[in-house]
Amino acid sequence: MATLKKKPMNATVRAFFDKAAECGLEMRDGQIEMSLEVTDAIIKKYPLAVEAGVGIGKSFAYLVPLVLNYFRERRQVIIATSTIALQEQLERDIHTVLKMLGVTAEVVVAMGMKNYVCRRRLEMVLKYHKSDKMLHSVQRKAAVGIGKRKEMQLNIPDSIWNRICINRCGDKCSDCRYREKCSYFNMREKLRSESCFVICNQNMLVAHLINDGKGGGIFNKNAQTIVIDEAHNIESKFRIAYTVSVCKAQIVSEIREAAKKLSKKKLADETIEKVNILFRFLKEDIHRQQREADGDMQTFYFNYDQEIKLLLREIEVNLALLEKRADLSLFSLSFFDELCDENLVWLDNSDILKICVCRKDISEDISKLLFCKNRSTILTSATISSGGDEGYDYYLKSINYPQNAVISNPKESPFDYANNTMLYTTSALPYPRIDKREEYRAQSVAEIVKLLKVTHGRSLILFTAKNDMEYVYKQLSNMRLPYKIIMQSSGASQEYLLDKFRNDTDSVLLGTGTLWEGINVEGESLSQVIIFKLPFPVPDPIIDYKMSLVKDPITEVAVPEMIIKLKQGAGRLIRCGSDKGIVSILDPRVSMASKASYKEKALEALPEKNRTESIEELTKFWHNRISYEEKTDE
């Protein structure tokens, strides 16, 4: 330990990687370069943004200086990421680094409360479902101290888990008889420790930073080093945190509470009826927007037509009267006051229909919280640049990255893309406009069948629209192809889905949404990634606002958004040095015949430079790679 403190940190970092190379670990120039940049940022307490391609080993690049500096300062270190899988990998990697340095430290993996079972809720649900075998299995696991959903190793349906997981943490927990043995409560207690490594999700970090500024926060206040991995997601996490939402049940419940203080209920009943009509109109409008959308809408427009405006006005007048007569303050009334031009207003229908409100520009707030004085905040991801001369500009502008902060040159992947990968595009398909959707779908299925034949299945097909995915799944399933066709569904967990895909080597997995990023399938089970359509953002209130701020909305917003997501999707292919495979983009807007202004920029952003539009050439490439591998194995 004393040795770690005496040497200059950059020299110790170099020595670590030299020794690691002597022990058989591969020496990667980009990794050492990144690690030294992180070292400098930690020592001098300034922000750093660095894109690190797949295979750089970015986790070790930042973990080594983090561990070394930890034993100099003994301050809490916070690492935030997007997925549970990466949290678990980082836990293993930290312990590896600690072991290689011959030191020990506490590592706390902090997951959101919904990842933990609430034994009190479980007990209540069991009273009404005494014969449910799954609930009893969960109870047995919880009784021996297994509190996390994933550690239970049970395929628990969301419909059950949502009723037994922790859904709030507060005063009621203080008198819970399970408190001392609650995995989530014990984890929260450890987060207050001055000396530990915290690996959390980005939502938890954002909540901490916002509350810390108000005198709260769940981590120790002495932390001066924060690393945000998969940092391309951080703006959306802040947007979620700053969003206030309300559903019909909340408004109705508040009106009924107010009515208890009144002798006459007529005004309350009339207001509830108007709220019911409002939400019925909103639901109908969401269905219309879904039918017309060219992709999966995450957020929906709150359209102020004359009927909606009239209803809102009547509801507000009634709420004001209720508030006055009941002599209390109604959240619903103050919420409706926020539905104005100064704020972004949209609809969310992910679980129940909610009206959402958020300030338009939150970039300054993000900047103040992430990049305060005497803190080094490291932002890293494989996809924070959008290609071309703009580099990181689009991403960094969205979080108001300080002008005097450091931007690192992107670290290119060390993997042999030139020999092990090929990019396939096609000019044969029609442009995927809304009016050509059915034609595009039908012809794409025929193209997909040809591509699946090349790698004998073993493919991940990524979609931007759930209805496109369902259409292709139905067509492929009816063809009796010699490989299992698996489709992502809301009922099954992602890990269960990926295990099925890995274990059946020739299978084909169709996915959307979360499967574009964060999944890691090494080996021959994933030999081809097929991009059904370029992932341009679906128009929504947030994207529209960003576009309203620039001169050229397509070039300055839509294209950078698309390229960052395209890089994420294509990045699912090569996950280790021995991987090889094909990225196929069906969308003709990046084909050789395309005259789209962004074509070359999109293609240049991908590491696959070996390109073709010939199925025959693609087949030859693949067979040559397989033959070469078989000879090498001999």
ZAMARGU-4260 file (C-alpha; in steps of 0.2 Angstrom, whole numbers, plus 5000, padded with zeros to 4 digits):
<rodrens>
0) 5000/5000/5000 | 5014/5012/5004 | 5022/5009/4987 | 5005/5015/4979 | 5006/5031/4988
5) 5025/5035/4985 | 5026/5034/4966 | 5018/5047/4954 | 5002/5040/4949 | 5005/5040/4930
10) 5021/5030/4933 | 5011/5018/4943 | 4997/5016/4930 | 5010/5013/4917 | 5019/5000/4928
15) 5002/4991/4931 | 4999/4989/4912 | 5017/4983/4909 | 5016/4970/4923 | 4998/4965/4916
20) 5006/4962/4899 | 5020/4952/4907 | 5006/4941/4915 | 4999/4938/4898 | 4986/4951/4896
25) 4985/4960/4879 | 4994/4977/4878 | 4982/4989/4870 | 4989/5007/4866 | 4972/5015/4867
30) 4969/5008/4884 | 4985/5014/4891 | 4982/5031/4883 | 4965/5033/4890 | 4970/5027/4907
35) 4984/5041/4908 | 4971/5054/4902 | 4959/5048/4916 | 4974/5049/4928 | 4977/5067/4924
40) 4959/5071/4925 | 4957/5063/4943 | 4973/5071/4949 | 4969/5089/4943 | 4950/5088/4946
45) 4943/5092/4929 | 4930/5084/4917 | 4935/5072/4903 | 4925/5065/4889 | 4932/5050/4880
50) 4925/5038/4867 | 4932/5021/4868 | 4929/5008/4854 | 4924/4990/4858 | 4939/4980/4864
55) 4949/4995/4871 | 4946/4989/4888 | 4939/5005/4894 | 4933/4998/4911 | 4951/4994/4916
60) 4957/5010/4908 | 4947/5020/4921 | 4947/5007/4936 | 4966/5007/4938 | 4968/5025/4941
65) 4952/5025/4951 | 4959/5012/4963 | 4976/5020/4964 | 4969/5037/4968 | 4957/5029/4981
70) 4971/5023/4992 | 4979/5041/4991 | 4963/5050/4996 | 4952/5037/5004 | 4936/5045/4997
75) 4921/5037/4990 | 4921/5034/4971 | 4905/5033/4961 | 4904/5023/4945 | 4887/5025/4936
80) 4881/5015/4921 | 4865/5010/4911 | 4863/4991/4913 | 4864/4978/4927 | 4875/4967/4916
85) 4888/4981/4915 | 4886/4984/4934 | 4890/4966/4938 | 4905/4966/4925 | 4912/4981/4934
90) 4911/4973/4951 | 4921/4958/4944 | 4934/4970/4936 | 4936/4981/4951 | 4940/4965/4962
95) 4952/4959/4948 | 4961/4976/4949 | 4962/4976/4968 | 4969/4958/4968 | 4982/4963/4955
100) 4987/4977/4966 | 4987/4967/4982 | 4974/4978/4991 | 4956/4976/4997 | 4942/4989/4997
105) 4923/4988/4999 | 4913/4988/4983 | 4894/4991/4984 | 4883/4987/4969 | 4869/4999/4971
110) 4854/4994/4960 | 4837/5003/4960 | 4824/4998/4973 | 4813/4988/4960 | 4827/4975/4958
115) 4824/4970/4976 | 4810/4960/4984 | 4799/4968/4997 | 4796/4954/5010 | 4782/4964/5018
120) 4773/4966/5001 | 4777/4948/4997 | 4769/4942/5013 | 4753/4952/5009 | 4751/4945/4991
125) 4754/4927/4998 | 4738/4930/5009 | 4728/4930/4994 | 4737/4918/4983 | 4742/4904/4995
130) 4744/4891/4982 | 4755/4901/4970 | 4771/4891/4967 | 4782/4905/4960 | 4778/4916/4976
135) 4783/4902/4987 | 4799/4900/4978 | 4803/4919/4980 | 4799/4917/4998 | 4811/4903/5001
140) 4825/4913/4992 | 4821/4929/5002 | 4821/4919/5018 | 4839/4914/5016 | 4845/4932/5012
145) 4843/4932/4993 | 4835/4949/4989 | 4839/4953/4971 | 4828/4947/4957 | 4842/4941/4947
150) 4851/4932/4961 | 4835/4922/4964 | 4838/4913/4947 | 4819/4912/4944 | 4810/4917/4928
155) 4798/4928/4938 | 4785/4936/4926 | 4784/4955/4927 | 4766/4954/4932 | 4771/4945/4948
160) 4787/4954/4952 | 4779/4972/4951 | 4767/4967/4965 | 4781/4961/4977 | 4796/4972/4973
165) 4801/4987/4983 | 4791/5001/4976 | 4795/5015/4989 | 4807/5018/5003 | 4803/5030/5017
170) 4795/5032/5034 | 4785/5015/5033 | 4802/5006/5032 | 4807/5011/5049 | 4794/4999/5058
175) 4796/4985/5045 | 4800/4969/5054 | 4811/4963/5039 | 4821/4979/5039 | 4837/4973/5047
180) 4837/4958/5034 | 4832/4969/5019 | 4845/4968/5005 | 4840/4985/4999 | 4840/4994/5016
185) 4857/4986/5020 | 4864/4992/5003 | 4858/5010/5006 | 4867/5010/5023 | 4883/5005/5015
190) 4882/5019/5002 | 4885/5032/5016 | 4902/5025/5019 | 4917/5037/5016 | 4928/5023/5010
195) 4920/5012/4996 | 4918/5010/4978 | 4899/5013/4972 | 4893/5005/4956 | 4876/5012/4953
200) 4864/5015/4938 | 4863/5032/4930 | 4846/5036/4937 | 4852/5033/4955 | 4867/5045/4952
205) 4856/5058/4944 | 4844/5057/4959 | 4858/5059/4971 | 4866/5074/4962 | 4849/5083/4962
210) 4845/5079/4980 | 4863/5083/4986 | 4861/5100/4979 | 4846/5102/4991 | 4855/5095/5006
215) 4850/5077/5003 | 4858/5063/4993 | 4861/5045/4996 | 4880/5044/4993 | 4894/5051/5004
220) 4897/5069/5001 | 4916/5067/5001 | 4916/5059/4983 | 4926/5069/4971 | 4927/5057/4957
225) 4913/5051/4946 | 4914/5040/4931 | 4899/5039/4919 | 4900/5024/4908 | 4888/5022/4893
230) 4887/5041/4895 | 4877/5044/4879 | 4862/5040/4890 | 4865/5053/4903 | 4854/5067/4896
235) 4839/5057/4895 | 4841/5051/4913 | 4842/5069/4919 | 4826/5073/4908 | 4817/5059/4917
240) 4822/5066/4934 | 4816/5083/4930 | 4800/5077/4923 | 4784/5079/4933 | 4769/5068/4928
245) 4751/5064/4933 | 4739/5051/4929 | 4720/5050/4930 | 4720/5040/4946 | 4731/5053/4955
250) 4719/5068/4950 | 4703/5058/4954 | 4710/5053/4971 | 4715/5070/4975 | 4698/5077/4970
255) 4689/5064/4981 | 4700/5068/4996 | 4695/5087/4994 | 4677/5081/4993 | 4678/5074/5010
260) 4679/5091/5017 | 4663/5097/5008 | 4645/5095/5012 | 4640/5094/4994 | 4649/5082/4981
265) 4641/5089/4965 | 4657/5100/4960 | 4669/5085/4964 | 4658/5073/4954 | 4657/5085/4939
270) 4676/5088/4939 | 4680/5069/4940 | 4668/5066/4925 | 4678/5080/4915 | 4694/5072/4920
275) 4688/5055/4913 | 4683/5063/4897 | 4700/5072/4895 | 4709/5055/4898 | 4698/5046/4886
280) 4702/5059/4872 | 4720/5058/4876 | 4720/5039/4874 | 4711/5040/4858 | 4724/5053/4851
285) 4738/5041/4857 | 4731/5027/4847 | 4730/5039/4831 | 4748/5044/4834 | 4753/5026/4835
290) 4744/5021/4819 | 4752/5036/4809 | 4770/5034/4817 | 4785/5027/4807 | 4792/5019/4822
295) 4790/5016/4840 | 4785/5032/4849 | 4792/5033/4867 | 4783/5049/4870 | 4767/5056/4862
300) 4761/5074/4858 | 4749/5083/4869 | 4738/5091/4856 | 4729/5106/4861 | 4713/5105/4850
305) 4698/5115/4854 | 4690/5101/4864 | 4705/5098/4875 | 4708/5117/4878 | 4690/5119/4884
310) 4691/5104/4895 | 4707/5110/4903 | 4700/5127/4906 | 4684/5119/4914 | 4694/5107/4925
315) 4706/5121/4931 | 4691/5132/4936 | 4683/5117/4945 | 4699/5113/4954 | 4702/5131/4959
320) 4684/5131/4967 | 4688/5114/4976 | 4704/5121/4983 | 4696/5136/4990 | 4681/5127/4997
325) 4691/5113/5005 | 4704/5125/5011 | 4719/5115/5005 | 4732/5115/4991 | 4729/5104/4976
330) 4744/5097/4967 | 4733/5094/4951 | 4729/5112/4950 | 4747/5118/4951 | 4751/5104/4938
335) 4739/5110/4926 | 4746/5128/4927 | 4763/5120/4921 | 4754/5115/4904 | 4761/5131/4895
340) 4773/5136/4881 | 4787/5138/4893 | 4788/5119/4896 | 4788/5103/4886 | 4772/5094/4888
345) 4769/5076/4882 | 4760/5060/4885 | 4768/5044/4892 | 4758/5027/4889 | 4772/5015/4894
350) 4762/5008/4909 | 4748/5019/4912 | 4743/5035/4903 | 4752/5050/4911 | 4753/5069/4906
355) 4771/5074/4908 | 4779/5091/4910 | 4797/5096/4910 | 4807/5113/4907 | 4813/5114/4889
360) 4831/5118/4892 | 4839/5107/4906 | 4857/5107/4899 | 4863/5121/4911 | 4856/5111/4926
365) 4865/5095/4920 | 4881/5105/4918 | 4880/5113/4936 | 4877/5096/4944 | 4890/5085/4934
370) 4904/5097/4932 | 4905/5107/4949 | 4922/5113/4955 | 4935/5101/4963 | 4927/5086/4955
375) 4933/5075/4941 | 4918/5068/4931 | 4924/5056/4917 | 4911/5053/4903 | 4915/5038/4892
380) 4905/5027/4880 | 4908/5018/4863 | 4896/5030/4855 | 4897/5048/4860 | 4903/5055/4844
385) 4892/5056/4829 | 4906/5055/4816 | 4913/5068/4803 | 4921/5084/4808 | 4907/5087/4822
390) 4914/5073/4833 | 4907/5075/4850 | 4899/5091/4847 | 4880/5086/4847 | 4882/5075/4863
395) 4892/5088/4873 | 4881/5102/4868 | 4866/5093/4875 | 4874/5092/4892 | 4882/5110/4891
400) 4899/5102/4893 | 4911/5116/4900 | 4922/5124/4887 | 4938/5123/4897 | 4935/5104/4900
405) 4945/5091/4891 | 4939/5081/4876 | 4950/5066/4871 | 4953/5059/4854 | 4942/5044/4851
410) 4951/5027/4855 | 4948/5016/4840 | 4944/4997/4843 | 4960/4986/4842 | 4949/4972/4834
415) 4953/4966/4816 | 4937/4973/4808 | 4946/4973/4791 | 4948/4954/4790 | 4934/4948/4802
420) 4919/4959/4796 | 4909/4964/4781 | 4896/4977/4779 | 4882/4973/4767 | 4870/4986/4760
425) 4857/4984/4746 | 4850/4996/4733 | 4836/4983/4729 | 4823/4988/4742 | 4812/5003/4740
430) 4814/5018/4752 | 4805/5014/4768 | 4793/5029/4767 | 4776/5027/4777 | 4767/5025/4760
435) 4779/5011/4755 | 4779/5002/4772 | 4770/4986/4766 | 4781/4985/4750 | 4796/4988/4760
440) 4792/4975/4773 | 4787/4961/4760 | 4803/4964/4750 | 4814/4965/4766 | 4808/4948/4772
445) 4815/4940/4756 | 4831/4949/4759 | 4832/4943/4777 | 4830/4925/4771 | 4845/4927/4760
450) 4855/4934/4773 | 4851/4921/4786 | 4856/4908/4774 | 4873/4915/4773 | 4877/4913/4792
455) 4864/4899/4794 | 4854/4909/4806 | 4865/4916/4821 | 4858/4933/4818 | 4851/4948/4828
460) 4838/4958/4818 | 4835/4975/4825 | 4820/4986/4822 | 4814/5003/4826 | 4796/4999/4826
465) 4787/4985/4836 | 4774/4982/4822 | 4788/4979/4809 | 4796/4966/4821 | 4780/4957/4823
470) 4776/4957/4804 | 4794/4950/4800 | 4792/4937/4815 | 4776/4931/4808 | 4782/4929/4790
475) 4799/4920/4796 | 4790/4909/4808 | 4778/4903/4794 | 4792/4898/4782 | 4799/4883/4792
480) 4816/4889/4791 | 4830/4878/4799 | 4833/4889/4814 | 4823/4894/4828 | 4815/4912/4827
485) 4814/4921/4844 | 4805/4938/4846 | 4808/4950/4861 | 4792/4951/4871 | 4787/4962/4886
490) 4783/4946/4896 | 4801/4938/4897 | 4816/4946/4905 | 4830/4951/4893 | 4842/4939/4901
495) 4831/4924/4899 | 4829/4930/4880 | 4848/4931/4878 | 4851/4914/4886 | 4839/4906/4874
500) 4848/4915/4859 | 4865/4910/4865 | 4861/4892/4869 | 4853/4888/4852 | 4868/4893/4841
505) 4858/4894/4825 | 4843/4904/4832 | 4838/4921/4826 | 4833/4935/4838 | 4821/4949/4833
510) 4822/4964/4845 | 4819/4983/4847 | 4822/4996/4860 | 4834/4989/4873 | 4842/4976/4862
515) 4850/4990/4852 | 4863/4993/4866 | 4870/4985/4881 | 4869/4967/4877 | 4884/4956/4875
520) 4884/4940/4865 | 4901/4933/4861 | 4905/4919/4849 | 4896/4911/4834 | 4878/4913/4841
525) 4879/4931/4835 | 4887/4931/4818 | 4876/4944/4810 | 4867/4960/4815 | 4853/4965/4803
530) 4847/4983/4804 | 4830/4983/4797 | 4829/5002/4795 | 4840/5017/4800 | 4836/5022/4818
535) 4831/5040/4814 | 4822/5047/4830 | 4803/5046/4829 | 4796/5063/4830 | 4791/5068/4847
540) 4790/5084/4858 | 4808/5082/4864 | 4816/5079/4847 | 4805/5093/4840 | 4811/5105/4853
545) 4829/5101/4849 | 4826/5103/4831 | 4818/5120/4834 | 4834/5127/4841 | 4845/5124/4825
550) 4846/5130/4807 | 4846/5113/4799 | 4836/5101/4810 | 4840/5085/4799 | 4859/5088/4799
555) 4861/5095/4816 | 4849/5084/4826 | 4841/5069/4817 | 4857/5063/4809 | 4868/5063/4824
560) 4854/5055/4834 | 4853/5041/4821 | 4872/5038/4819 | 4874/5036/4838 | 4860/5023/4839
565) 4866/5015/4823 | 4884/5013/4831 | 4876/5005/4846 | 4866/4993/4836 | 4880/4988/4824
570) 4892/4987/4840 | 4882/4971/4846 | 4892/4961/4833 | 4910/4961/4838 | 4912/4959/4857
575) 4929/4950/4858 | 4945/4948/4848 | 4939/4931/4841 | 4922/4937/4835 | 4919/4938/4816
580) 4903/4942/4807 | 4892/4953/4796 | 4883/4969/4798 | 4868/4970/4786 | 4859/4987/4783
585) 4843/4984/4773 | 4838/5002/4772 | 4843/5008/4754 | 4847/5026/4761 | 4865/5020/4764
590) 4866/5009/4748 | 4879/5013/4734 | 4865/5020/4724 | 4859/5032/4737 | 4861/5051/4736
595) 4857/5054/4754 | 4868/5068/4760 | 4872/5059/4776 | 4876/5042/4768 | 4895/5043/4769
600) 4895/5050/4787 | 4884/5036/4793 | 4895/5023/4785 | 4911/5031/4790 | 4905/5030/4808
605) 4905/5011/4808 | 4921/5001/4810 | 4916/4989/4796 | 4925/4996/4781 | 4924/4980/4770
610) 4908/4983/4760 | 4898/4974/4747 | 4880/4974/4739 | 4883/4956/4733 | 4875/4941/4742
615) 4888/4930/4733 | 4903/4940/4739 | 4895/4940/4756 | 4894/4921/4756 | 4911/4919/4749
620) 4918/4931/4763 | 4909/4921/4777 | 4914/4904/4770 | 4932/4909/4769 | 4932/4915/4787
625) 4924/4899/4793 | 4936/4889/4783 | 4951/4899/4790 | 4945/4896/4808 | 4943/4878/4805
630) 4961/4877/4799 | 4967/4887/4813 | 4959/4876/4826 | 4967/4861/4818
</rodrens>
